[in-house]
Amino acid sequence: MPLLVLGGPDSSGPGKPQYDDGTIVIPAADPAEPLRKEVSVALADRYLSDGSKAWSLSKNCVSCHTNGAYLTLRSPLTPWLGMPDAGARDFFVGELKRLRAAQPDSLQKGTKPAQAIYLAAGLAEWDRSVTKGLSPETISALELMFRLQLPEGSWASLDCWPPYESDAWHLATVAAGAAGSAPGWLDSASGKNHQRQLGRLQSYLTQQKPPHDYGATLLLLASTRMSGIVDMARKQELIEMILGHQRADGGWSIRTFARPESWGRGNRAEKLRAEPEADDPSSDGHQTGLALVALHEAGVLSDDPRLRRGIDWLRSHQQQSGRWWTRSLNTDTYHFITYSGTAYPLLALGLYGELPLAR
């Protein structure tokens, strides 16, 4: 029997189901969906778990926006929500074996570099947050990730699906987070090859300019896991930049963090400029959650009134289905960014003391 997100719009509503593997069916994301009076952690967590399962079963790959987001963002929620779905990690381990067995040249094509990076990031975050020890699978995933590194220090990337698969900068920040999250891995990576690879990555992130303020936000977040990629002055600049983007209602909008032409190769600019709210975009779950997580991890005090306004926005903008709405930068079909747009808010609520500890 199909499993629907409880309290959400009917699956025949505004469009095709957002996720559908034949067993798990999650209705289309809809900006008109009514808001909840109180946050439901259970509904949000179920949405994340079901979405990840449905993607893995129907697509058979690691995606940045769904099962990749699940392992990287649900794992650190363990203190409040309990252990994530172990099947998600099992899927990643299976994908690791498949990628390691693939022809080397094929791993530089399409989404393969991004898959390898998010695979390593997810396994590393699981080790950090769930088992609290470095696993052989994470070591293997990091080795695979760095094997695909380009001489300039980043990775081959698509440039057409912002914000995830749109630029090499994004992948480099996630790779830095993966290496820094794996418990003890940086200390053990003493070989010349590892040091050269890490040096290339650090040089890339310190010498290249982020393509937009969204990329700069990812740099701040990565710097909380890997030292040496921003100094104190740069860190404060990044903090002030993020705070400067806060909307009047207390939230943040991903659309203010980059000009339409600067996402990827600019192929979404026409779509973004034609949106009804192009001149005054609404706050969204993805960017509000990401901003709050990055600021918290960078050491901004949780009781800062600006951050509390962001938390208040999250508490008042969860939809009936358990999701927080974020409109896709790409097409108005699936709005997959609503997935990370739900994971980031949940993590922010946990970090800011808004969730009870798991028993």
C-alpha positions in Angstrom: 0.0 0.0 0.0 1.5 3.4 -0.9 2.8 5.4 2.0 1.8 9.1 1.9 3.3 11.9 4.1 0.6 12.4 6.7 -1.1 15.7 6.7 0.2 16.7 3.3 -1.7 17.7 0.2 -3.4 14.9 -1.9 -0.9 13.2 -4.2 -3.0 14.2 -7.1 -2.6 17.9 -6.2 -0.4 20.4 -7.9 1.7 17.9 -9.9 3.5 14.6 -10.0 4.5 13.1 -6.6 7.8 14.5 -5.4 9.0 11.0 -4.7 7.5 7.7 -5.9 9.2 4.3 -5.9 5.9 2.4 -6.3 5.6 1.8 -2.5 6.5 5.2 -1.0 4.6 8.0 -2.6 5.3 11.6 -1.3 3.0 14.2 -2.8 4.2 17.2 -4.8 5.7 20.1 -2.9 3.3 23.0 -2.9 3.8 26.6 -1.7 0.0 26.8 -1.0 0.0 24.0 1.5 -1.3 25.2 4.8 1.1 25.9 7.7 1.2 24.0 11.0 0.4 25.8 14.2 3.2 23.8 16.0 6.3 22.1 14.6 5.9 18.4 14.1 9.4 16.8 14.3 8.0 13.4 13.6 6.4 14.4 10.3 9.6 16.2 9.2 11.8 13.2 10.1 9.4 10.8 8.4 9.5 12.9 5.2 13.3 12.8 5.2 13.5 9.1 5.8 10.8 8.2 3.2 12.2 10.6 0.6 15.7 9.2 1.0 14.4 5.6 0.7 12.2 6.4 -2.3 15.0 8.1 -4.1 17.5 5.3 -3.5 15.0 2.6 -4.5 13.8 4.3 -7.7 17.0 6.1 -8.9 19.7 3.8 -7.6 22.2 6.5 -7.1 23.6 9.0 -4.6 22.1 12.4 -5.1 23.3 15.7 -3.5 19.7 16.9 -2.9 18.1 13.9 -1.3 19.8 10.8 0.0 23.1 12.7 0.1 21.4 15.4 2.2 19.9 12.7 4.4 23.1 11.1 5.5 25.0 14.5 5.9 22.2 16.3 7.7 20.2 13.6 9.4 23.2 12.0 11.1 24.0 15.1 13.2 20.4 15.1 14.4 21.0 11.8 16.2 21.1 13.4 19.7 17.5 14.7 19.2 15.9 12.2 16.8 17.8 9.0 17.5 19.8 7.0 15.0 19.1 7.6 11.3 17.9 4.8 9.0 20.8 2.3 8.8 19.5 1.3 5.4 20.6 4.6 4.0 24.2 3.9 5.1 24.0 0.4 3.7 22.9 1.9 0.3 25.9 4.2 0.4 28.3 1.4 1.1 26.9 -0.5 -1.8 27.3 2.5 -4.1 30.9 2.9 -2.8 31.6 -0.6 -4.0 30.0 0.0 -7.3 31.9 3.3 -8.0 35.2 1.7 -6.9 34.7 -1.1 -9.5 33.8 1.3 -12.3 36.2 2.3 -15.1 38.3 5.2 -13.8 37.5 7.5 -16.8 33.8 7.1 -16.3 34.0 8.5 -12.8 35.0 11.9 -14.2 31.8 12.2 -16.2 28.3 13.6 -15.3 27.3 13.5 -11.7 29.9 10.8 -10.7 32.3 13.2 -9.0 29.5 14.8 -7.0 28.2 11.3 -6.1 31.7 10.3 -4.8 32.0 13.5 -2.8 28.5 13.2 -1.2 29.1 9.5 -0.6 32.2 10.4 1.4 30.5 13.2 3.2 27.6 11.1 4.2 29.7 8.2 5.5 32.0 10.7 7.3 29.1 12.4 9.0 27.7 9.1 10.1 31.0 8.2 11.7 31.2 11.6 13.4 27.6 11.7 14.7 26.4 8.1 15.0 29.2 5.7 15.7 31.8 8.3 16.7 34.7 6.3 15.1 36.4 6.2 11.7 35.1 3.3 9.6 37.0 1.4 6.8 34.2 2.4 4.5 34.7 6.1 5.1 38.5 5.8 4.6 37.8 4.0 1.3 35.3 6.7 0.3 37.7 9.5 1.0 40.4 7.8 -1.0 38.0 7.5 -3.9 37.0 11.1 -3.6 40.5 12.4 -3.6 41.4 10.1 -6.5 39.0 12.1 -8.6 40.4 15.5 -7.6 41.6 17.7 -10.4 45.1 19.3 -10.4 43.6 22.7 -9.5 42.2 21.2 -6.3 38.5 20.9 -7.0 36.4 18.3 -8.9 34.7 18.1 -12.3 31.2 19.4 -12.0 28.0 19.9 -14.0 27.0 23.5 -14.3 23.2 23.3 -14.8 21.4 22.3 -11.6 21.9 24.9 -8.9 22.6 25.1 -6.1 24.0 21.5 -5.9 25.3 20.4 -9.3 26.2 23.8 -10.6 29.9 24.6 -9.9 33.2 23.1 -8.7 33.3 25.4 -5.7 30.2 23.7 -4.2 31.9 20.3 -4.5 35.1 21.6 -3.0 33.4 22.9 0.1 31.5 19.6 0.6 34.8 17.7 0.1 36.5 19.8 2.7 33.6 19.1 5.1 33.9 15.4 4.4 37.6 15.3 5.1 37.2 17.3 8.3 34.2 15.4 9.6 35.7 11.9 9.4 36.9 11.3 13.0 40.7 11.5 13.1 41.2 11.2 9.4 43.0 14.5 8.9 45.5 13.5 11.6 46.1 10.1 10.1 46.4 11.4 6.5 50.1 11.9 6.8 51.3 10.3 3.5 52.7 12.6 0.9 49.9 11.9 -1.5 47.2 12.8 1.1 49.1 15.9 2.1 49.4 17.0 -1.6 45.7 16.4 -2.1 44.7 18.3 1.0 47.1 21.1 0.1 45.5 21.5 -3.3 42.0 21.6 -1.8 43.0 24.2 0.8 44.8 26.3 -1.8 41.7 26.2 -4.1 39.4 27.4 -1.3 41.8 30.1 -0.1 42.9 31.4 -3.5 39.7 31.1 -5.6 36.8 33.5 -5.1 33.4 32.0 -4.3 31.0 32.4 -7.3 28.4 34.0 -5.2 27.3 34.6 -1.6 25.8 31.1 -1.4 29.2 29.6 -2.2 30.7 31.9 0.5 28.1 30.5 3.0 29.3 27.0 2.1 32.9 28.1 2.7 32.0 29.3 6.2 30.4 26.0 7.0 33.3 24.0 5.6 35.7 26.1 7.7 34.1 24.8 10.8 35.2 21.3 9.9 38.6 22.0 8.2 40.9 24.6 9.7 43.1 26.9 7.6 40.7 27.8 4.8 39.5 31.1 6.4 41.3 33.4 8.9 39.5 35.3 11.6 39.0 38.4 9.5 37.5 36.5 6.6 35.3 34.5 9.0 33.8 37.7 10.4 33.2 39.0 6.9 31.3 35.8 6.0 29.2 36.0 9.2 28.3 39.6 8.5 27.5 38.8 4.9 25.0 36.1 5.9 23.4 38.4 8.5 23.2 41.1 5.9 20.9 38.9 3.8 18.3 38.3 6.5 14.8 39.3 5.4 12.4 41.5 7.2 10.4 38.5 8.5 13.5 36.9 10.1 14.2 34.3 7.5 16.6 34.1 4.6 16.0 33.5 0.8 18.4 31.6 -1.4 17.5 33.9 -4.2 19.2 36.9 -2.6 22.5 35.0 -2.3 23.3 35.1 -6.1 22.4 36.9 -9.2 20.4 34.7 -11.5 23.2 34.7 -14.1 25.8 33.5 -11.5 24.1 30.2 -10.8 26.1 27.6 -12.8 26.5 28.7 -16.3 23.5 31.1 -16.0 21.1 28.7 -17.7 18.4 29.4 -15.1 18.6 33.2 -15.3 15.5 33.6 -17.5 13.4 31.4 -15.3 14.5 33.1 -12.1 14.0 36.7 -13.5 10.5 35.7 -14.6 9.3 34.6 -11.2 6.6 36.7 -9.6 8.7 37.4 -6.5 12.0 38.0 -8.4 12.4 41.6 -7.1 11.4 40.7 -3.5 11.9 36.9 -2.9 10.3 35.2 0.1 12.3 33.6 2.8 12.6 29.8 2.4 13.4 26.8 4.5 16.6 25.8 2.7 18.4 29.1 3.1 17.0 29.9 6.5 18.1 26.6 7.9 21.5 26.7 6.2 22.2 30.3 7.4 21.3 29.4 11.0 23.4 26.2 10.9 26.4 28.0 9.4 26.2 30.8 11.9 25.9 28.5 14.8 28.8 26.3 13.8 30.9 29.4 13.2 30.4 30.4 16.9 27.7 33.1 16.7 25.9 33.0 20.1 22.6 31.2 19.9 20.8 34.0 21.8 21.7 36.6 19.3 18.3 38.4 18.5 18.9 38.1 14.8 19.3 34.3 15.1 16.3 34.0 17.4 14.2 35.8 14.7 15.4 33.1 12.3 14.3 30.3 14.6 10.9 32.0 15.1 10.5 32.0 11.3 11.2 28.3 11.2 8.8 27.6 14.0 6.0 29.4 12.1 6.6 28.2 8.6 6.4 24.4 8.6 3.8 23.0 6.3 1.1 20.5 7.2 3.1 17.7 5.6 6.1 18.3 7.8 8.1 20.1 5.1 9.4 23.6 4.8 8.8 25.0 1.4 11.6 26.1 -0.9 11.0 26.8 -4.6 13.4 25.1 -7.0 16.0 27.2 -8.8 15.7 24.9 -11.8 12.2 23.8 -12.8 8.7 24.1 -11.2 8.2 20.3 -11.2 9.6 18.4 -8.2 11.2 21.2 -6.1 13.7 18.7 -4.6 15.4 21.5 -2.8 12.4 21.3 -0.4 14.1 18.2 0.9 17.3 19.9 2.1 14.9 22.8 2.9 13.4 20.5 5.5 16.7 18.9 6.7 18.5 22.2 7.4 15.6 23.6 9.5 15.4 20.5 11.6 19.1 20.6 12.2 18.9 24.3 13.1 16.1 23.7 15.6 18.3 21.0 17.2 21.4 23.1 17.4 19.5 26.0 18.9 18.0 24.0 21.7 14.5 23.8 20.2 14.2 20.0 20.1 14.1 17.6 23.1 16.9 15.1 23.4 16.2 11.5 22.3 15.6 9.0 25.0 
